[in-house]
Amino acid sequence: MSKRDDLIVKYAVDIKDKFGESANMDLLTKVTIGLGPSIYNLDASKVSGANEKELETVKNNYLIKKLGMSDSPQLMDGIKTVLDNYGSSNKNKHRVVVYYMLCKHFNKESAY
């Protein structure tokens, strides 16, 4: 298996452990590929739930630009819901998992 395939399996396990659901592997693979080389960078591959600037970046670059959503307070509410469900004590929130769960939260699987 390639390094990316190994990471996809790791993300699927994280979704099962933290969210209690089985990942849609096709969607998870597409989200992973969409993030490109950033998944291999330790800093870029994580989302800091405590950093407001980081949350704005997730909102603007992913929800608005990638998923084509309109800016509204519901976007930040959705981000915070996903991060809360991921676990506030969990310091290693994988960007792929957060984006995957946001995609599902807002029913935007069709963007992929």
C-alpha positions in Angstrom: 0.0 0.0 0.0 1.1 3.6 -0.6 1.6 6.1 2.1 -1.7 7.8 1.1 -3.5 4.5 1.4 -2.1 3.9 4.8 -3.3 7.4 5.9 -6.8 6.7 4.5 -7.0 3.6 6.6 -5.8 5.6 9.6 -8.4 8.2 9.0 -11.2 5.6 8.7 -10.2 4.1 12.0 -10.2 7.6 13.6 -13.8 8.2 12.2 -14.9 4.8 13.7 -13.2 5.5 17.1 -14.2 9.2 17.5 -17.5 9.4 15.7 -18.7 5.8 16.0 -19.5 5.4 12.3 -18.0 3.5 9.4 -16.4 5.8 6.8 -17.7 6.0 3.3 -14.3 5.0 1.8 -15.0 6.5 -1.6 -15.8 9.9 -0.1 -12.9 9.7 2.4 -10.5 8.9 -0.5 -11.8 11.8 -2.5 -11.4 14.2 0.5 -7.9 12.9 1.1 -6.9 13.4 -2.5 -8.4 16.8 -2.5 -6.1 17.9 0.2 -3.1 17.0 -1.8 0.4 17.0 -0.3 -0.7 18.8 2.8 -1.7 15.4 4.3 2.0 14.6 4.6 2.9 17.8 6.5 2.6 17.4 10.2 1.3 20.9 10.9 -0.9 21.3 7.8 -2.5 17.8 8.3 -4.1 18.8 11.6 -6.8 21.3 12.6 -6.4 23.3 15.8 -9.8 23.7 17.3 -8.7 26.4 19.7 -7.3 28.7 17.0 -10.0 31.0 15.6 -7.8 32.0 12.6 -7.6 28.3 11.7 -11.3 27.8 12.0 -11.9 30.8 9.7 -9.5 29.2 7.2 -11.5 26.0 7.3 -14.7 27.9 6.8 -13.4 30.1 3.9 -11.1 27.6 2.1 -13.2 24.5 2.5 -16.8 25.2 3.2 -17.2 28.3 1.0 -14.6 27.8 -1.8 -14.6 24.0 -2.1 -18.1 23.1 -1.1 -19.7 26.2 -2.6 -21.6 27.2 0.5 -22.7 30.7 1.4 -21.2 32.4 4.4 -23.5 32.3 7.4 -23.3 31.6 11.2 -24.3 28.0 10.5 -20.9 27.3 9.0 -19.0 28.1 12.1 -21.6 26.3 14.2 -21.1 23.2 12.0 -17.3 23.4 12.4 -17.6 23.6 16.2 -20.1 20.7 16.3 -17.7 18.5 14.3 -14.8 19.5 16.5 -16.8 18.9 19.7 -17.8 15.5 18.4 -14.1 14.8 17.6 -13.3 15.4 21.2 -12.0 18.6 22.7 -9.3 16.8 24.6 -8.0 15.3 21.3 -5.1 17.5 20.2 -4.6 15.6 16.9 -7.6 16.4 14.8 -6.8 15.2 11.3 -7.8 17.8 8.7 -9.0 15.0 6.4 -11.3 13.7 9.1 -12.6 17.2 9.9 -13.3 18.0 6.3 -14.9 14.6 5.7 -17.2 15.1 8.7 -18.1 18.6 7.6 -18.9 17.3 4.2 -21.3 14.8 5.7 -22.6 17.3 8.3 -23.7 19.7 5.6 -24.8 16.9 3.1 -22.3 18.2 0.5 -21.0 14.8 -0.7 -22.1 15.8 -4.2 -19.2 18.4 -4.3 -16.9 15.4 -4.8 
